[in-house]
């Protein structure tokens, strides 16, 4: 499936009118096995992980990472270049995928700064953790947020004036070594995510949510809030 990332909406189209354009070209990052079952499917999850990123990092890092996770470790992630449904609004698919993923992996680089829609995705994921795993409405959808410090270090995130990055800097994540090549880092990140996926297998099965649950409503509110920002 060929798709478009949410931050590409920032070209001037509103998310209400934005629909996936099947003619847009992106890097071939799929492995040809779109029917692979998520490792955590038996617990009620549609995806094992959600990959949040700036569009500029898709071709060189996030695409290869998604392919490595899927082909080598059988991890099914939501990656917008092959997960968005043709004819559906990108925002709708992305919001649903955040809700349906136990792991939220955010790839951080200088390109991520100032991106409204990836920031909205992070805000939505953090909402599940705001009141802890015992929060009544969100308890079965509690998320493990995993920052990947790709081209932005934790120190750089903590020292900037962007609130979301400051929060992510305080979460234990995966950081690229200064001279580490991208291919090695892709392999390392995929292995670390696999460990996190396996750790989730001991968690209880998640409850099925109706289409317009309080969880869906809150995620939509967050997306609408960021959409209004200039």
N, C-alpha and C positions, 0 to 999 in steps of 0.2 A: 504494500500500500504506500503510495506517495502522499506526503502531507506537508503541512506548514506549521511552524512553531507559533505559539501565542504571541511572542514578542514581535513577530512580523505584522501583527495587527496594527502596530504603531505607525504604519505608513500612511494612516489617514482614514482607514476604514473602521467603522465602529464594530464592536464584537457582535452586535445584534445582526448586522448585515453580512459579516464575514463568514464565508463558507469555504470548506476545503476545495482547493483547485487541483484537480487530478493531473493537470498538465505541468505543474511546477516541478522543476528538476532539482533533486537533491542527491547527495552521495548514496551509492548503493550500500546500505549497511545491514541489510537483512540476510538471513542465511537460507531462505527458501522454505522454512518450516514455520509457517504462520499458525499452525494448529498445535504447537507445543503447549502442553498443559503446565500451568504454574506449579511450582513445588508446593506452594501453600494453598492450592485449590481446595484440598479437603477441609481446610479451616474456614472456607467461605470467601477467600480473597480472589479477586479477578486477576490481579497482578502480584508479583513478588515485590516489585519496587517501582517507584516513580522517579524518572530522571528529569530534574529541573535544571535548565541551563539557558545561557544566552545563545541566540541563533548562530552567532559568529564562531562558537566553539563546537558546533555540530559536526562539521566535516572532519576535522583533525583529531578530535578527542572523544566527544560524546557518542558519535556514530560507531567508531571502532570499539568503544567500551561496551555499548549495547550488544554489538555482534559477539564480542568475547564472552560476555555474560551468558548470552543465549546459546551460542554454539558449543562452548567448552563446559559451561556449568549448568545449562538448562534452566537458567533464570529468566523468567518472563517479566520484562519491564515495560512500563508505558514510556515509549520514546516517540515523540510526535511525528517523526518522519515516516513511521510505519504503523502507528497505532490509531491515528485519527480516522473516523469513519467518513467516507465520501458522502457529501450532501448534508452533513450535520454541522452545526456551529462548533467551531473549535473550542470556545469557552465551555460549552456544555460537556463535551467529551473530556476536557481537561479537568473540570471540577469533579466529574464522576470518577475519573481515574485516581485523583488524590484520595477520595473517600475509599476507593476500592484497593488501595495499596498500603501494606503495613510498614514499608520502608520508604522514606522520602529522601532521595539522594540529590543534593544540590551541588552543581559544579560551579565553583567560584573562580572568576577571572576578572580582569579590569573591564572586560566587555559587559560583565554582569551589572556593573554599577549603572544606575540611572534607568534600568529596564523596569518598566511598570508591571508588566504581566508576569515575568518570573518572580518579581518581588511579591506580587499578589499570591502566587502559588506558595511561596515560602510562608507568608502570613497565614494562609489557610491551613497549611500543615501544622504550624505552631499553635494554631487555635485548638487543635486536638490535645495539646499538651499543657494548655494554660492552667487548667484546674487539676492536672494530674490524671492518672488512669482511672480514678474513682469518680470522675465527673459523670453525672447521671446520663446526660445525653450522648456523650462522646466516648464513654468508657470502653466500649467494644471496638472502637476505631482508633484507639490510642496509637500514635505513630512514633517510630524510631526515626528521628531526623539525623541524617549523616552528611555533614559538610565535607566536600572534597576540595581542598585548597590546591587548585590546579595552577592558576597563574595569579593568584592572590593569596598571600600568606595569612595565617590567623592574626599575626601582629598587625598587618596592614588593615585587616577588617576591624580590629578593635580600635584602631586609631583613626578611623574615618568618621565622617559625620552622617552616615546612613544608618538608621536605627536597625534595620534588618541585618546588616552585616555585623554590627556590634553584637547582636544576639547570637548569630551563628559563630562568632569568634569564641564565645564562651562554651560552645558545645564541642566535645571531643570528636574530632573528625579524622580525615586521611589527608596527609600533607605531602606534596611532591618535594623531593630533595632538590637542591639547587641545580645539580648537574645531571639529574636523572632524565633519561630520554623518554619520550612520550610512550613508546611501545612498552617499555618496562613498567611505566606507571599505570598504563591501562591494565596490564596483567595483574599488578599488585592490587589495584582498586577492585577489580573483578573478584579476586580471591577474598578480599576483606568483606565485600558485600555478600558473597556466598556464606561466610561465617555468620553474618547477621541474619541471613535468611534461615539458616539451619537453627539458629537460636530461637527464631519465632515459632518453630514447630512444636515447642513445648507450651505455647500459649493456647488458651481456650478458643474454641470456634467462635467466629464473630456472628452476631445476629444479622438477619436480613433486614434491610432498611426499606421502607416504602419510598416511592419516587420523590415525594415532597416532605421528607422528614425534617426536623429542626436542624440536623446536620447539613442537609442540602441547602436549606434556607440561609444558614450562616455563611457557608462558602460562597453562595451567590452574592450576599451582602458585601463580603470582602472584595470580590471581583468587581462589583459595581463601584465600590469606594475607590479602588485604584484606577478604574477606567476614567473617572472624572478628573483625575490629577493631570496637570499639564507639565 
